[in-house]
Every structure is written in C-alpha cells, then in structure tokens.
Amino acid sequence: MARVTSSTAGWVLGVWVVAGAGLRAEQSPAPRDPAPNPGRPQGLMSVPRTPPRPAPDATPPAPVPRAQARPTTPGQTSQQRGHGRLFQPQDLGMLEGPDREAWQRPELIMDALGIGDGSVVADLGAGGGWFTVRLAKRVGPNGVVYAEDIQPQMIEAIQRRVQREGLGNVSTVLGAADHPALPQGRLDAALMVDTFHEVEDTRSLLTNVRAALKPGGRLGIIEYRSDGGGPGPSPEERTPSAQVVRAAEAAGFRFVRQEQFLPYQYMLVFTR
C-alpha cells in the first residue's frame, strides 16, 4: 500500500505492516442512519443497517510485525510528492504475513461495502495488491478492480501478482498524491486500507475519489486504532477516527457507520 500512501496499497487502497493486547473500543462520532434510498447503484449489494455477523470468539493470531516506513528518497516521482511517509516497495513482504487473512477479515470488509459480482471498485494505495486480488475474485469476470498507487514500483508489483493469479479484471492506475486518476462516476465502491494517514492533502484526494463514485457509491476507510495496539505504524503516525470523519465530510461524503469487527483497526463507511 503505498501511499504510506499504498491498500495496504493503499499500507496500498496501497494501501502498518506487533501483537497488541487489551485493545479498547475506538471512540468515534455516533453513526447516523443513512436516509432511505429508493434504490442502489448497479453492482452494489444491499447492506443491512445492523452490523455484519459477529466476529468469531477465537482470538486472532498474533500478527507479524511490520517494518516502519523509511524516508523517501530525493529521486521520488512527482506523483509521490505530498507524501512524506511512503511505504517502501522493498518492504512489501512485511504486509504478506500468513496471519493477515485472519485479522484483516477481507470478506467482512467487502460485505460491509456491498461489493459483489459485477461491482466496479477501486483499491486506493494498493501497494503490492494483497487486497486487489481479493477484490478481483469477489467481483468476478463481470466486474472491474482499479488498483491505484502513486509509486511505479508498486504498480509493477501488482501487475506481476495479477498475472500470476491469472486475473483479467484488474486495471492498474498510477495516480498522484492528491488525485487517484480514476474514471469519473464509474465506481460502485472504493477502499482505502492503511492509506489515509499518509495523505497530506486529504480534502483534494477525497474530493477526487468522490467524483469517481456513482451516486450512492460507498467509500471504506480502514486505519489502525490510535491506542497503539496490534500491528501497524507507531502510535504517533495513527489517525483518530473522528479526524477521518471530519475530512471525509469536508470533501462532501456522508458518514454512514463505523464497523466493529476488526480487532486492531477501525472501518468507517461513507456514501457519496
């Protein structure tokens, strides 16, 4: 995830990646029930207002520690400027621990955004494409996944991964720090995993993400909780959920709810 921008790549949609104990609930603004919607964009599944199925009782396995972001080099591209804490491509292996599937819970995240067969979605800050390939398998051959990152090395890593997986529904996009370069009005959903805290001009970026969504399209932002538990960046690099809500609303999004099923992170859901 290399907006560190990257889900993930988004810590890349680039998208971070120490075992934590005693996590307390993240404080955030009380979610507001969305206004009744006479319909939903094609490609989105209906999402119940009640929370998704509860997380398993079993405690997730201790996560593999993640390397801290290294300083960017003087030769960084123009797309990278505006991000002082980019996750380095040579550290991508730290995001690929075998335990990530258990604590990241990608299926529940995609359920929360209503992503299904035929959806058109974006993985913002996609990094090495860990989430990209899962999105591609969920949307199927009738759907499209835009894997966006601002580092060319991350885009190359995603392309190699997609080729190995034999996926023909992924389009890689080299974006800019304040603009993901996505087609306007095309997306059913967009996902930013461990990417928001690396963005300096959040209003410009989120305004452009909103323009890429269809009316009623959804945005999911996932970040590590600020209490310092679990894997991820150091506590001082983490962003409180209330700050993310304010930034998204300033860009024109409407806050829908905060999901509670992730053990180390919070997930905020917005709609255009």
Secondary structure, 3 states (H helix, E strand, C coil): CCCCCCCCCCCCCCCCCCCCCCCCCCCCCCCCCCCCCCCCCCCECCCCCCCCCCCCCCCCCCCCCCCCCCCCCCCCCCCCCCCCCCCCHHHHHHHCCCCHHHHHCHHHHHHHCCECCCCEEEEECCCCCHHHHHHHHHHCCCCEEEEEECCHHHHHHHHHHHHHHCCCCEEEEECECCECCCCCCCEEEEEEECCHHHCCCHHHHHHHHHHHEEEEEEEEEEEECCCCCCCCCCHHHCCCHHHHHHHHHHCCCEEEEEECCCCCEEEEEEEC
